[in-house]
Amino acid sequence: MNTDVVALALIVDGLALSVTSQELRQLFTPFGPVVWARVVVDRFGRSTGTWS
């Protein structure tokens, strides 16, 4: 049994401004466990897009 742990961080570019953190998590869950997924938002709760 392989007990090595691999931790990866992934930055996703080019998402629509309407994408939520929950949708991002759902998108990647079929490929493996997602520990944390976050869409960066401004102080008004709007996605900051790819230029955050």
C-alpha positions in Angstrom: 0.0 0.0 0.0 1.4 3.4 -1.0 1.3 5.8 2.0 2.8 8.8 0.3 0.7 11.9 0.6 0.7 14.3 -2.3 -0.6 17.8 -1.7 -1.3 20.0 -4.7 -2.3 23.6 -5.0 -4.0 24.7 -8.2 -4.8 28.2 -9.5 -7.6 28.2 -12.1 -7.6 31.1 -14.5 -10.3 32.2 -16.9 -13.4 31.4 -14.8 -16.6 33.2 -15.5 -17.3 35.9 -12.9 -20.5 34.0 -11.9 -18.6 30.9 -10.7 -18.9 30.2 -7.0 -16.6 28.4 -4.6 -19.1 25.6 -4.4 -19.3 25.2 -8.1 -15.5 25.2 -8.3 -15.4 22.4 -5.7 -18.0 20.4 -7.6 -16.0 20.8 -10.8 -12.9 19.2 -9.4 -14.4 16.6 -7.0 -14.7 13.9 -9.7 -10.9 13.9 -10.0 -10.2 13.4 -6.3 -10.7 14.8 -2.9 -10.9 18.6 -2.7 -9.8 19.9 0.7 -10.3 23.6 0.0 -11.7 25.6 -3.0 -12.2 29.3 -3.0 -13.2 32.0 -5.5 -11.6 35.3 -4.5 -14.2 38.0 -4.0 -14.1 41.7 -3.3 -15.6 43.5 -0.3 -19.0 43.4 -2.0 -18.9 39.6 -2.5 -18.3 39.8 -6.2 -15.7 37.6 -7.9 -12.5 39.5 -8.6 -11.9 37.5 -11.7 -8.4 36.6 -12.8 -6.8 39.8 -11.7 -7.2 39.4 -8.0 
